């Protein structure tokens, strides 16, 4: 059996979950899906109201003390996780950190050693078909029938999931356009580049309009222009469709662009999770650095900066002489701009150093490595 055959047999949302369910389960599915549809409608209505509203919604992905061992190797260590409708949640960590193992347990493709999970109201270990029915999944390595066109592969997925052909034709056309494959939709997939196959995999994950979308390295092998389009599509999945999106990646910049909250994975453990602001605050020290952009002569700006109470140092940036890096007490952040304005200095840029995800991640990673007795 080829890798493509394995995909169609074993991957969530494809062959086994739709064909084995039976007509009796189909009759009861409307009642089962009713609460799920209400939750998604509420998430759509919330739109972009923010973290406070999303925090009030029930979790559609929930893990408690989820653990996976392979012999003596602890791949996932007592993971706790909540993902809510309408948000993009990022699992961030290097290759081998435990992200894919976590995803496989959430999908019911791997049984946890300890702990439990719930996805869309079902235990993946006890009801894997129910989970797969409601989850769209993009693995890190996608496979398709090469002799079929991109459109035919999506039709096949829709048919396996017993979706109405009349309604799915328009959805397939829209998805192919959204992932930038409209012009090649009727070409055999064997002529696609790896990046094009990755785009098709994203469309495949969305064919059944899932309430939960799990994406494992979704931008792998996609060119920079295509990455921007894919990230925008991921945002729309959460904002417009009201789906919960769990995104696994080691690409910090992309995670920062698209995710509402992030969990940092180090050696099988989540060492921190929350919004970027919250993560930055958790590793903040009493002394902080602020990057501030000012217009004016250096011989006037430096004394003005150093005269502000709480400022300990002020140094011009090596690459842009208009930018200064100011060191001082944490309380300085809330009043630096006002203090400069009172001295007649205009501020056109202000950023606390350390708020970028790469800076936050490296501080967490270094701290964990040091705690384990290894050089960071």
C-alpha positions in Angstrom: 0.0 0.0 0.0 1.4 3.4 -0.9 1.7 6.4 1.4 -1.2 8.0 -0.4 -3.3 4.9 0.2 -2.3 5.0 3.9 -3.5 8.6 4.0 -6.9 7.7 2.6 -7.2 4.7 4.9 -5.9 6.1 8.2 -6.0 9.9 8.3 -8.7 11.7 10.3 -11.8 12.7 8.4 -11.1 10.4 5.5 -11.9 6.8 4.6 -12.5 4.9 7.9 -14.5 7.5 9.8 -17.1 8.2 7.2 -17.6 4.7 5.7 -17.7 2.7 9.0 -20.2 5.0 10.8 -23.3 3.4 9.4 -26.8 4.9 8.8 -27.9 4.5 12.4 -25.2 6.9 13.6 -26.0 9.3 10.8 -29.7 9.5 12.0 -28.6 10.5 15.4 -25.9 12.9 14.3 -28.1 16.0 14.0 -28.9 15.8 17.7 -25.2 15.2 18.6 -24.1 18.2 16.5 -26.7 20.7 17.8 -24.7 21.9 20.8 -21.6 22.0 18.6 -23.3 24.2 16.0 -24.6 26.5 18.7 -21.1 26.9 20.0 -19.7 27.7 16.6 -22.5 30.2 15.9 -21.7 32.0 19.1 -18.0 32.0 18.2 -18.8 33.5 14.8 -21.0 36.2 16.5 -18.2 37.1 18.8 -16.0 37.8 15.8 -13.0 39.8 17.0 -14.2 40.9 20.4 -11.0 39.7 22.0 -9.5 37.3 24.6 -12.1 38.1 27.3 -15.0 36.7 25.2 -13.0 33.7 24.0 -12.1 33.0 27.6 -15.7 32.7 28.5 -16.4 30.0 25.9 -16.2 26.3 26.8 -13.0 24.6 25.5 -13.4 22.4 22.4 -9.9 20.9 22.9 -9.1 20.0 26.5 -6.2 18.0 27.9 -5.4 17.2 31.5 -2.1 15.6 32.6 -1.8 14.1 29.1 1.3 11.9 29.1 3.0 9.7 26.5 6.0 7.4 27.1 7.9 5.4 24.6 9.8 3.0 26.8 12.2 5.1 28.8 11.5 8.2 26.7 9.0 10.7 28.1 7.7 12.3 24.9 4.8 14.3 26.5 4.9 15.1 30.2 1.6 15.8 32.0 0.3 18.3 29.5 -2.6 20.6 30.4 -4.3 22.5 27.5 -7.4 24.4 26.6 -8.4 25.7 23.2 -11.7 27.6 22.7 -13.9 28.3 19.6 -12.8 31.2 17.5 -9.1 31.3 18.6 -5.8 30.2 17.0 -3.7 28.4 19.6 0.0 27.8 18.8 2.1 24.9 20.0 5.6 26.3 19.7 8.8 24.3 20.1 11.7 22.7 18.2 11.4 19.5 16.3 11.2 16.6 18.8 9.7 18.7 21.5 6.5 16.6 21.6 4.1 18.6 19.5 3.2 15.9 16.9 2.9 13.3 19.6 0.4 15.6 21.4 -1.6 16.0 18.2 -1.7 12.2 17.5 -3.2 11.7 21.0 -5.8 14.4 20.5 -6.8 12.7 17.2 -7.1 9.3 18.7 -4.2 8.0 16.6 -2.0 7.3 19.6 -3.2 6.2 23.1 -1.9 8.3 26.0 0.1 6.5 28.7 -1.7 8.6 31.3 -4.1 11.5 31.6 -7.0 12.3 29.3 -8.2 14.5 26.5 -11.5 15.7 25.1 -12.0 17.1 21.6 -15.3 18.5 20.4 -17.0 16.8 23.4 -15.5 13.3 22.9 -12.6 11.3 24.3 -10.3 10.5 21.4 -9.3 7.2 22.9 -12.9 6.0 23.4 -14.6 7.7 20.4 -11.9 8.3 17.8 -14.4 8.2 14.9 -16.5 10.9 16.5 -13.5 13.1 16.9 -12.3 12.6 13.4 -15.8 13.4 12.1 -15.5 16.9 13.6 -11.8 17.6 13.1 -10.0 18.8 10.0 -6.3 17.7 10.2 -3.3 18.7 8.2 -0.3 16.4 9.0 3.3 17.6 8.5 3.6 15.1 5.5 0.5 15.1 3.3 -0.3 12.4 0.7 -2.7 12.4 -2.2 -3.6 10.2 -5.2 -1.1 11.6 -7.7 -3.2 10.5 -10.8 -6.2 12.4 -9.6 -6.5 16.2 -9.9 -6.6 18.5 -6.9 -10.3 18.9 -7.3 -10.9 15.2 -7.6 -8.9 14.5 -4.4 -11.1 17.0 -2.5 -14.2 15.4 -4.0 -13.0 12.0 -2.9 -12.6 13.3 0.7 -16.0 14.8 0.6 -17.6 11.6 -0.6 -15.8 9.5 2.0 -17.3 11.8 4.6 -20.8 11.5 3.1 -21.1 15.2 2.3 -23.8 16.4 0.0 -22.2 16.7 -3.5 -24.3 19.7 -4.5 -23.2 21.8 -1.5 -19.6 20.6 -1.5 -18.9 21.5 -5.1 -19.1 25.2 -4.4 -17.1 24.8 -1.2 -14.3 22.9 -3.0 -14.1 25.6 -5.6 -13.9 28.3 -2.9 -11.3 26.4 -1.0 -9.1 25.9 -4.0 -9.2 29.6 -4.7 -8.5 30.5 -1.1 -5.3 28.3 -1.0 -4.1 29.7 -4.4 -4.8 26.5 -6.4 -7.7 27.6 -8.6 -5.5 27.7 -11.8 -4.1 24.2 -11.2 -7.2 22.6 -9.6 -7.7 20.3 -12.6 -4.1 19.2 -13.0 -3.0 15.8 -11.6 -1.5 16.2 -8.2 1.6 14.3 -9.3 2.5 17.5 -11.2 2.2 19.7 -8.0 5.2 20.9 -6.1 5.5 20.1 -2.4 4.3 23.6 -1.5 1.2 23.1 -3.7 0.5 19.8 -2.1 0.7 21.5 1.3 -1.9 24.1 0.2 -4.1 21.3 -1.1 -3.7 19.6 2.3 -5.0 22.7 4.0 -8.0 22.8 1.7 -8.6 19.0 2.3 -8.7 19.7 6.1 -11.5 22.2 5.6 -13.7 20.3 3.2 -16.1 19.1 5.9 -16.3 22.5 7.5 -14.9 21.2 10.8 -15.4 22.8 14.2 -11.8 22.0 15.1 -8.8 22.4 12.8 -5.4 20.9 13.7 -2.5 22.0 11.6 1.0 20.4 12.0 3.6 22.8 10.4 1.0 24.1 7.8 3.5 26.5 6.0 6.2 23.9 5.4 7.7 24.2 1.9 5.4 27.2 1.0 7.1 30.3 -0.6 7.0 33.6 1.4 4.1 35.1 -0.6 2.1 31.9 -0.1 2.8 31.9 3.6 1.1 35.2 4.0 -2.0 33.9 2.2 -2.1 30.7 4.3 -1.7 32.6 7.6 -4.6 34.9 6.5 -6.7 31.8 5.7 -5.9 30.4 9.2 -7.1 33.6 10.8 -10.3 33.5 8.8 -10.9 29.9 9.9 -11.1 31.0 13.5 -12.6 34.5 13.1 -15.2 33.9 10.3 -16.0 30.2 10.7 -15.8 30.2 14.5 -13.5 27.1 14.5 -10.9 26.3 17.1 -7.5 26.1 15.4 -4.5 24.3 17.0 -1.4 25.1 15.1 1.9 23.3 15.7 5.1 25.1 14.4 8.7 25.8 15.2 8.6 29.1 13.1 8.3 31.8 15.8 7.6 34.7 13.5 4.7 33.0 11.9 3.2 31.9 15.2 3.4 35.4 16.5 1.6 36.7 13.4 -1.4 34.4 13.6 -1.9 33.0 17.1 -4.0 34.5 19.9 -2.3 32.3 22.5 0.9 30.2 22.5 2.1 27.2 24.5 5.9 26.9 24.6 7.1 23.3 24.4 10.5 22.3 25.8 11.5 18.6 26.1 8.0 17.3 26.2 6.6 19.8 28.6 4.6 23.0 28.3 6.7 25.4 30.3 4.4 28.5 29.7 1.3 29.4 27.8 -0.8 32.5 27.3 -0.9 35.6 25.2 2.4 37.1 24.0 2.0 39.9 26.5 1.4 37.5 29.4 4.4 35.4 28.4 6.6 38.5 28.3 5.4 39.5 31.7 6.2 36.1 33.2 9.8 36.3 32.2 10.2 40.0 32.8 12.8 41.2 35.3 12.8 44.3 37.5 15.0 46.0 34.9 13.7 46.4 31.4 14.8 47.9 28.1 12.7 50.1 25.9 13.4 50.8 22.2 12.3 54.4 21.5 12.4 56.2 18.2 13.1 60.0 18.5 13.7 62.8 16.0 16.4 65.4 16.9 20.1 65.8 17.5 21.8 63.2 19.6 23.5 65.8 21.8 20.1 67.1 22.9 18.2 63.7 23.0 20.7 61.9 25.2 20.6 64.4 28.1 16.8 64.5 27.8 16.5 60.7 28.1 19.0 60.5 31.0 17.2 63.2 32.9 14.0 61.2 33.2 13.6 59.6 36.7 14.2 55.9 36.5 16.4 55.9 33.4 19.7 54.2 34.1 21.2 54.2 30.6 20.4 55.4 27.1 22.4 54.1 24.0 21.8 54.8 20.3 21.1 51.9 18.1 24.1 50.8 15.9 21.9 50.4 12.8 19.4 53.3 13.1 20.7 56.5 14.8 17.2 57.7 15.4 16.5 54.8 17.7 17.6 54.6 21.3 17.6 51.7 23.7 16.7 52.9 27.2 17.4 50.8 30.3 15.5 51.5 33.5 13.0 50.3 36.1 9.8 48.5 35.0 7.7 51.4 36.1 9.4 53.5 33.3 7.4 51.8 30.6 4.1 53.4 31.5 5.5 57.0 31.6 8.4 57.2 29.2 6.4 58.7 26.3 4.7 61.3 28.6 8.0 62.3 30.2 9.6 62.9 26.8 6.5 64.8 25.5 6.8 67.1 28.6 10.3 67.9 27.5 9.2 68.7 24.0 10.6 65.5 22.4 8.3 63.7 19.9 8.1 59.9 20.0 7.4 58.0 16.8 8.3 54.5 17.9 8.1 52.7 21.3 8.6 49.0 22.0 9.5 47.1 25.1 12.5 44.9 24.2 11.7 41.2 24.9 8.1 41.3 23.7 8.9 39.5 20.4 8.2 35.8 20.5 11.7 34.8 19.6 13.0 36.8 22.6 10.4 35.3 24.9 11.0 31.8 23.6 14.8 32.0 24.0 14.4 33.2 27.6 12.1 30.3 28.5 14.3 27.8 26.6 17.5 29.0 28.2 15.9 28.9 31.7 14.7 25.3 31.2 18.0 24.1 29.8 19.8 25.7 32.7 17.4 24.1 35.1 18.1 20.7 33.6 21.8 21.2 34.1 22.6 21.7 30.4 24.2 24.6 28.7 21.6 26.6 26.8 
